[in-house]
Amino acid sequence: MAIKITDECINCGACEPECPNNAIYEGGAMWKYSDGTSLKGKYTGLNSKETVDADQELEPYDMDVYYIATDKCTECKGFHEEPQCAAVCPVDCCVDDEDWVETEEELLAKKDSLHIAD
């Protein structure tokens, strides 16, 4: 499943640079599929099923605290043994998102779709 950041977030920003998919954004910040990935052109999110231009700015998930773009979160599968955001969070607010239950195979497929080899 994807990871989410709860309202207990203290906005320290420790999680943001740890994400290999660049899926973590500051509250209120627009996000793009192309941020930190190799995506170009049209892309369909594997969770949202929404097709957009990879460089299109999308609405923030949260205005007040850091958030994770679900369509980019792979729980660090294929990069690390555990979600790095949760590993560095000083207040343990990076938790499983029960709304997005995914198998390891689905998470690895998402990773592969975000990081297309040239």
PEURTA-V457835 format. One line per field, one symbol per residue. phi: phi as a letter, one per 20 degrees, with the letter a starting at -180 (. if undefined). psi: psi as a letter, one per 20 degrees, with the letter a starting at -180 (. if undefined). burial: 1 if it has 16 or more other C-alpha atoms within 10 Angstrom, else 0. A space follows every 50 residues. Layout:
phi = ???
psi = ???
burial = ???
This chain:
phi = .fdcdeffgdlfnffgfeffdledcfgnefccffgmcdfbmfbdffefme dbfgeffdfffbedcgbdfgfdedlmgnccfbfffffdffdldecfeffc ecffffffffgffecfff
psi = qrqrpriipjkhjhhgiioijlipqqpipqqqhiojajpqbqpophghjp prphjppqqqhqihrqrpogiipjkjpigrhqphghhipijljorpoiim pqrhghghhgghhhmpp.
burial = 11111100100010110111111111101011111010100010110000 01011000011100111111111111100000111100100011010000 010000111110110000
